[in-house]
Amino acid sequence: MVVLDNSYNKSLVSIVVNCFNGEKFLEDCLNSILNQTYHNWEVIFWDNHSTDNSKKIFEKFDDERFKYYLSPKHTFLYEARDLAIKVSNGDFIAFCDADDYWSKAKLERLVPLFQDKNVGIVYSNQWILNDKNKKKRIYTNKVLPKGNIRSNIVSRTSITILTAVIRKTAYFNLKIGFNKNYQIIGDYDFFVRISKKCLFDCIQDPLVTYRLHKDNFTKKNRDLEIKELENWLQDIKTFLSKKEIASIRELILYKKITILILKKKSLSTIIHILKFPNNFKKVKLLLALLLPQSILEKKKEY
């Protein structure tokens, strides 16, 4: 058994692994944590009433830093995230969902960025792995922003929960951490709200891998994502600038058009594209409309 070295003079990081029937990829996820070059961490394994072999796989990891919690009841993901954080002991919080994994240097490279006390969240770039063809691509080739990045977050670029490490005090400074009413946009809502409270820092390199597969919840529930975004905008728009509201409305319209294209509703697609602002995204949508359906099927993970 590996024993936690309490003399290791680095802050404790609580790594939340939310799991509901995640047996297929779980071992990769947990091994990537076990192999971290930064050693002062704990895993909060939050079992959301899995009915597969997830618990048995977790129990193979004979390390006192791996801590198992069975949720009192099955919940949506964002309530599960919040409940897991409440039992954590670390000064910082990170997330690795059961189908994703980290590079071994993630914590070693990100945690030192918290030396600036005004920084509440640090993050990195990420790899996107297509599980079907095993091809990898980088999430973004743009320079990741740091400092006050509220406008970047509102336009839904750069940061994802998998890439982030969060200062726990910054999390609890929010009246609501993760909003349990959402099933898809809870991370986005969280980052928008916390971006008003703290600064961000980042590493430009990809330090995690997000796995695209046929069971990704967001991919299978695109209409629900749009509905949540529309409801969220109504709830929060009094706290946003006119420019930010316009940016979110453009995001929603973009997602609606992509769904219409995938559903081959050409007339409705054209009508919606005519409403879209004249920018590069409009050109992309027009090109997508002209693509053969066989190619579109391969591009569903937009």
C-alpha positions as CSV (number, residue, x, y, z in Angstrom):
1,M,0.0,0.0,0.0
2,V,1.2,3.5,-0.9
3,V,1.1,5.8,2.2
4,L,0.4,9.5,1.8
5,D,3.6,11.4,2.6
6,N,2.4,14.1,5.1
7,S,5.8,15.8,5.0
8,Y,5.5,16.6,1.4
9,N,5.4,20.4,1.5
10,K,2.9,21.1,-1.2
11,S,-0.8,21.9,-0.9
12,L,-3.3,19.0,-1.0
13,V,-5.3,18.8,-4.2
14,S,-8.7,17.0,-4.1
15,I,-9.4,15.3,-7.4
16,V,-13.1,14.6,-7.9
17,V,-14.0,11.6,-10.1
18,N,-17.7,11.6,-10.7
19,C,-18.8,8.2,-11.9
20,F,-22.0,6.7,-13.1
21,N,-21.5,3.4,-14.9
22,G,-18.1,4.5,-16.1
23,E,-16.4,1.1,-16.2
24,K,-15.3,1.2,-19.9
25,F,-12.7,3.9,-19.4
26,L,-12.4,4.2,-15.7
27,E,-9.0,2.4,-15.3
28,D,-7.3,4.8,-17.7
29,C,-8.7,7.7,-15.7
30,L,-7.5,6.4,-12.3
31,N,-4.1,5.4,-13.6
32,S,-3.5,8.8,-15.0
33,I,-4.1,10.2,-11.5
34,L,-2.0,7.6,-9.8
35,N,0.9,8.4,-12.2
36,Q,1.0,12.2,-11.3
37,T,4.4,13.6,-10.6
38,Y,2.8,15.8,-8.0
39,H,2.1,13.4,-5.1
40,N,0.1,15.3,-2.5
41,W,-3.5,14.6,-3.7
42,E,-6.6,12.7,-2.8
43,V,-9.2,11.1,-5.1
44,I,-12.8,11.8,-4.1
45,F,-14.5,9.0,-6.1
46,W,-18.2,9.9,-6.1
47,D,-20.2,6.8,-7.2
48,N,-23.6,8.1,-8.4
49,H,-25.2,4.7,-7.9
50,S,-23.4,2.8,-10.7
51,T,-24.9,-0.5,-11.6
52,D,-21.8,-1.8,-13.6
53,N,-18.3,-2.8,-12.3
54,S,-17.1,0.7,-11.6
55,K,-16.8,0.1,-7.8
56,K,-14.8,-3.1,-8.4
57,I,-12.4,-1.3,-10.7
58,F,-11.9,1.4,-8.2
59,E,-11.2,-1.1,-5.4
60,K,-8.2,-2.4,-7.4
61,F,-6.3,0.8,-6.6
62,D,-4.8,-0.1,-3.2
63,D,-3.8,3.5,-2.2
64,E,-5.1,5.4,0.8
65,R,-5.4,8.5,-1.3
66,F,-8.2,6.9,-3.2
67,K,-11.4,7.5,-1.2
68,Y,-14.8,6.0,-2.1
69,Y,-18.1,7.7,-1.6
70,L,-21.5,6.4,-2.5
71,S,-24.0,9.2,-3.3
72,P,-27.0,9.2,-0.9
73,K,-29.2,9.1,-4.1
74,H,-28.7,9.3,-7.8
75,T,-28.4,13.0,-8.9
76,F,-27.6,15.1,-11.9
77,L,-23.9,15.6,-12.5
78,Y,-23.6,19.1,-11.1
79,E,-25.3,18.3,-7.8
80,A,-22.9,15.3,-7.6
81,R,-19.9,17.6,-8.2
82,D,-21.0,19.9,-5.4
83,L,-21.6,17.0,-3.0
84,A,-18.2,15.6,-3.7
85,I,-16.5,18.9,-3.1
86,K,-18.1,19.2,0.3
87,V,-16.4,16.0,1.6
88,S,-13.0,17.0,0.1
89,N,-10.0,18.0,2.2
90,G,-7.8,19.8,-0.3
91,D,-6.9,23.5,-0.7
92,F,-7.5,23.0,-4.4
93,I,-10.1,21.0,-6.4
94,A,-9.7,19.3,-9.8
95,F,-11.9,17.1,-11.9
96,C,-11.3,14.0,-14.0
97,D,-14.5,12.4,-15.2
98,A,-14.4,8.6,-15.6
99,D,-14.0,8.7,-19.4
100,D,-11.2,11.2,-19.5
101,Y,-7.5,11.2,-18.4
102,W,-4.6,13.5,-17.5
103,S,-1.0,13.8,-18.5
104,K,1.3,12.8,-15.6
105,A,2.6,16.4,-15.2
106,K,-0.8,18.2,-14.9
107,L,-0.7,19.0,-11.3
108,E,3.0,19.6,-11.1
109,R,2.8,22.3,-13.8
110,L,-0.5,23.9,-12.8
111,V,-0.5,24.1,-9.0
112,P,2.6,26.5,-8.8
113,L,0.5,29.1,-10.7
114,F,-1.5,29.7,-7.5
115,Q,1.4,31.6,-5.9
116,D,-0.6,34.7,-7.0
117,K,-3.2,34.9,-4.4
118,N,-5.6,36.7,-6.8
119,V,-5.7,33.6,-9.1
120,G,-8.7,31.5,-8.4
121,I,-8.5,29.1,-11.3
122,V,-5.6,27.7,-13.4
123,Y,-6.0,25.6,-16.5
124,S,-4.4,24.3,-19.7
125,N,-5.1,23.3,-23.2
126,Q,-6.4,19.8,-23.9
127,W,-6.3,17.0,-26.4
128,I,-9.6,15.7,-28.0
129,L,-9.4,12.0,-28.6
130,N,-11.9,10.4,-31.0
131,D,-12.5,7.0,-29.5
132,K,-13.8,5.6,-32.7
133,N,-10.8,6.2,-34.9
134,K,-8.3,6.9,-32.1
135,K,-7.2,10.2,-33.7
136,K,-6.2,13.1,-31.5
137,R,-6.5,16.8,-32.1
138,I,-5.6,19.8,-30.0
139,Y,-8.6,21.7,-28.5
140,T,-7.5,25.1,-29.7
141,N,-4.5,26.5,-31.5
142,K,-5.1,30.0,-30.2
143,V,-3.1,31.5,-27.3
144,L,-5.0,30.8,-24.1
145,P,-6.0,33.9,-22.2
146,K,-5.1,34.7,-18.6
147,G,-6.0,37.4,-16.0
148,N,-9.5,38.7,-16.2
149,I,-10.9,36.4,-19.0
150,R,-14.6,37.0,-18.4
151,S,-15.3,38.0,-22.0
152,N,-13.5,34.9,-23.3
153,I,-15.5,32.6,-21.0
154,V,-18.9,34.2,-21.9
155,S,-18.1,33.5,-25.6
156,R,-17.5,29.9,-24.5
157,T,-13.9,29.5,-25.5
158,S,-10.7,28.2,-23.9
159,I,-11.5,26.7,-20.5
160,T,-13.1,23.4,-19.6
161,I,-13.7,21.7,-16.3
162,L,-11.3,18.9,-17.2
163,T,-8.4,21.3,-17.7
164,A,-9.0,23.4,-14.6
165,V,-7.7,23.4,-11.0
166,I,-9.8,25.6,-8.6
167,R,-8.9,27.3,-5.4
168,K,-11.4,25.9,-2.9
169,T,-11.9,29.3,-1.2
170,A,-12.8,30.8,-4.5
171,Y,-15.4,28.1,-5.0
172,F,-17.0,28.6,-1.7
173,N,-17.0,32.4,-2.1
174,L,-19.8,31.9,-4.6
175,K,-23.4,31.7,-3.2
176,I,-23.9,28.7,-5.5
177,G,-21.1,26.5,-6.6
178,F,-22.3,24.2,-9.4
179,N,-26.0,24.7,-10.1
180,K,-27.8,21.4,-9.6
181,N,-30.6,22.4,-12.0
182,Y,-28.5,21.9,-15.1
183,Q,-27.5,18.7,-16.8
184,I,-25.2,20.1,-19.5
185,I,-24.2,23.7,-19.0
186,G,-23.4,23.6,-15.3
187,D,-19.6,24.0,-16.0
188,Y,-20.2,27.0,-18.3
189,D,-22.5,28.7,-15.8
190,F,-20.0,28.1,-13.0
191,F,-17.1,29.6,-15.0
192,V,-19.1,32.7,-16.0
193,R,-20.1,33.4,-12.4
194,I,-16.7,32.8,-10.9
195,S,-14.9,34.9,-13.5
196,K,-16.4,38.0,-11.8
197,K,-14.6,37.0,-8.6
198,C,-11.1,36.0,-9.5
199,L,-8.2,36.0,-12.0
200,F,-7.2,33.0,-14.2
201,D,-3.8,31.7,-15.1
202,C,-2.9,29.0,-17.6
203,I,-0.3,26.7,-19.2
204,Q,-0.5,26.8,-23.0
205,D,0.3,23.1,-23.5
206,P,-2.4,20.3,-23.5
207,L,-2.2,18.5,-20.1
208,V,-5.4,16.4,-20.3
209,T,-7.3,14.3,-22.8
210,Y,-11.1,14.6,-23.4
211,R,-12.5,11.4,-24.9
212,L,-15.2,11.7,-27.6
213,H,-17.3,8.6,-27.7
214,K,-20.8,7.5,-28.7
215,D,-22.2,7.9,-25.2
216,N,-21.1,11.5,-24.5
217,F,-24.1,13.0,-22.8
218,T,-23.8,16.4,-24.5
219,K,-23.5,14.9,-27.9
220,K,-26.7,12.9,-27.3
221,N,-28.7,15.8,-25.9
222,R,-28.0,18.8,-28.1
223,D,-31.5,20.1,-27.9
224,L,-31.4,20.0,-24.1
225,E,-28.2,22.0,-24.2
226,I,-29.9,24.8,-26.2
227,K,-32.9,24.8,-23.9
228,E,-30.7,25.2,-20.8
229,L,-28.7,28.0,-22.4
230,E,-31.9,29.9,-23.3
231,N,-33.2,29.5,-19.8
232,W,-29.9,30.4,-18.2
233,L,-29.7,33.6,-20.3
234,Q,-33.1,34.7,-19.0
235,D,-32.0,34.1,-15.4
236,I,-28.7,35.8,-15.6
237,K,-29.0,38.5,-18.3
238,T,-29.4,41.3,-15.7
239,F,-25.8,40.6,-14.7
240,L,-24.4,40.7,-18.3
241,S,-23.5,43.5,-20.6
242,K,-25.3,44.1,-23.9
243,K,-22.2,42.8,-25.7
244,E,-22.1,39.6,-23.6
245,I,-25.8,39.0,-24.1
246,A,-25.3,39.3,-27.9
247,S,-22.4,36.9,-27.7
248,I,-24.5,34.3,-25.9
249,R,-27.4,34.7,-28.3
250,E,-25.0,34.2,-31.2
251,L,-23.8,31.0,-29.5
252,I,-27.3,29.7,-29.1
253,L,-28.2,30.5,-32.7
254,Y,-25.0,28.8,-34.0
255,K,-25.9,25.6,-32.1
256,K,-29.5,25.7,-33.4
257,I,-28.2,26.0,-37.0
258,T,-25.8,23.1,-36.6
259,I,-28.6,20.9,-35.3
260,L,-30.8,21.9,-38.3
261,I,-28.0,21.0,-40.7
262,L,-27.5,17.6,-39.1
263,K,-31.3,17.0,-39.3
264,K,-31.2,18.0,-43.0
265,K,-33.8,20.8,-42.6
266,S,-32.4,22.9,-45.4
267,L,-35.1,25.6,-45.6
268,S,-35.1,26.2,-41.8
269,T,-31.3,26.2,-41.9
270,I,-31.2,28.9,-44.5
271,I,-33.7,31.1,-42.7
272,H,-31.6,30.9,-39.5
273,I,-28.3,31.5,-41.2
274,L,-29.7,34.7,-42.7
275,K,-30.3,35.9,-39.1
276,F,-26.7,35.1,-38.1
277,P,-24.1,38.0,-37.9
278,N,-21.8,38.4,-40.8
279,N,-18.6,36.8,-39.5
280,F,-16.4,33.8,-40.1
281,K,-18.8,31.5,-38.3
282,K,-21.5,32.3,-40.8
283,V,-19.2,31.2,-43.6
284,K,-18.5,28.0,-41.7
285,L,-22.3,27.3,-41.4
286,L,-22.9,28.0,-45.1
287,L,-20.1,25.6,-46.0
288,A,-21.5,23.0,-43.7
289,L,-24.9,23.3,-45.3
290,L,-23.3,22.4,-48.7
291,L,-21.3,19.4,-47.4
292,P,-22.5,15.9,-48.3
293,Q,-24.3,14.1,-45.4
294,S,-21.6,11.4,-45.2
295,I,-19.0,14.1,-44.3
296,L,-21.4,15.7,-41.8
297,E,-21.9,12.4,-40.0
298,K,-18.1,12.5,-39.3
299,K,-18.3,16.1,-38.0
300,K,-20.9,15.6,-35.3
301,E,-18.5,16.3,-32.5
302,Y,-18.4,20.0,-33.2
